[in-house]
Amino acid sequence: MQLRQKMKWIIIVVCVAFVATLLYVGGVGLFGGGQPVQAVARVNGEVISAADVQQVYFQTVNLYRQFGQNVSPIQRHSLEFNALQQLVDYELMVQAAKRERVKVDEREINDTILRIKNEYGDRYAAALRAAGMTERDLRNALREQLMVETLRKERSTVDISDEELRRVYEESLQEIEVRHILIEPETVNGELDWSGALKTAEELLQRIRAGEDFAEIAAVHSADTGSSVDGGNLGWIDRDTPFVQEFLDAAFGLEVGEVSDPVRTSFGYHLIQVTDSRVKEERPFDEVRDSLKARLEAERGFARFQEWLDEERSKARIEILAPQYMAIQLMLNNRIDQAIAQYREAIAVSPLDAYLYYHLANALEEVEAHDEALEAYLKAAELGRFDPELWFALGQAYRRQENFEQAKDAYLKASEYAPNNLSLHQALAVIFEGMGYEDLAAEQAAKADEILELLLAQEQERQAQIRAQEELLRQLEEAALEAQQGVPGVAGQADSATGEPQDQPQD
């Protein structure tokens, strides 16, 4: 639909965010109206253009910067893919809202347009013309956004009874002490061997149930090196502990002393044992009821909305047309060989994009095509010659092949192009020492120390400035307080009529 392809920057300024984590901003407004649309995806036939993706990408970059985070060029393709996913989801919501004939309050649209006019004043008409829009276009775009927001709210509404609140509250008081054994799946022929991991976990479970010590088996067989040295002990946890949900569900379903059947998570298979249980002290239910309800409504409402959106995706005809984005999708689905083919196709279209070679190299590493990966890393570094991350990646590839001389040269390029990167110089100091280049290790360590000293000095200066500002504010507050206290009878206070100092009474 042309309107959705031509939503403009003016909307970014005036429209309230309509969906948490979902943002749709304009099509060709920032790139010049009337240009041919380069389609990168289609959603049930509706086109998403490259310009759409770029605008959402730039909005994401700006958001990162507002929070003091920089986006490196290596992240660009992944963030563009995330932008594409957001646009696909938004298009699905637009189509669903229109299909269900969601109604919106026209007064809200009128109020928003009035706010726009007030904000832009005499520039309002010119801003619309510059964006290639009429007021009708703007009105329709706002209506579309409000329809989507209304739909999202409807799909996010949940009812939580007092009984459910009481149950969740009581569960929140429960703490258990747990330990586990993690069996990670090994990579066999480029695929994770989940069946082999399950078989190993079942064998270890039989040994435990036959009487062998859980802690001793954990120390020898658990892939979780952080806990295996302590017999798999993870300490006390509650239901809000940031563990994967499958683990928490299994652990809190056990009695003290009981060992679980193998539990699969994204990390592997776990054998879990609860060693103790207790009830922690908490504020009374009546004091936390409202905040607990609000939290559950937000969490479950978001989950309900995501379930609905997932269902919409499963029913939709979504076509990703740009090979660089298709490659990322295939990588996420662990279809590495097909992803490699798509990266090669993307490179054929954009042969000077250094980061396509970098991502191709990563994919080739996944299938252990190390020589081809090295060639791709080298090409990436040559094309993006001033990017230290590309040279560092090339150095890592050479080092994995024990080609230390070539690795050294690549690492030094990385150091040259990132002279003030503390973490890089610290890492290179360790790497060079491990490779036997002690002089280079000392040189990198010295650079790291210089940068650290500079950062510490800057921090000390910043703290000194803060203290000076605080002292100045304190003095100003004291002066203001003294002035207030002295107003009724300040010595030498000027006469309100003549401006001359008033005579003070004598004792």
Buried (B, 14 or more C-beta within 10 A) or exposed (E): BEBBBBBBBBBBEBBEEBBEEBBBBBBBBBEEEEEEBBBBBBBEEBBBBBBBBBBBBBBBBEEBEEEEEEBEBBBBBBBBBBBBBBBBBBBBBBBBBBEEEBEBEEEEBEEBBEEBBEEBEEEBEEBBEBBBBEEEBBBBBBBBBBBBBBBBEEBBEBEBEEEEBEEBBEEBBBBBBBBBBBBBBEEEEEEBBEEEBBBBBBEBBEBBEEEEEBBEBBBEBBBBEEBBEEBBBBEBBBBEBEBEEBBBEBBBEBEEEEBBEBBBBEBBBBBBBBBEBEEEEEEEBEEBBEEBBEEBBEEBBBEBBBEBBEEBBEEBEBBBBBBBBBBBBBBEEEBBEBBBBBBBBBBEEEEEBBBBBBBBBBBBBBBEBBEBBBBBBBBBBEBBEEBBBBBBBBBBBBBEEEBBEBBBBBBBBBBEBBEEBBEBBBBBBEBBBEBEBEEBBEBBBEBBBBBEEEEEEEEEEEEEEEEEEEEEEEEEEEEEEEEEEEEEEEEEEEEEEEEEEBEEEEE
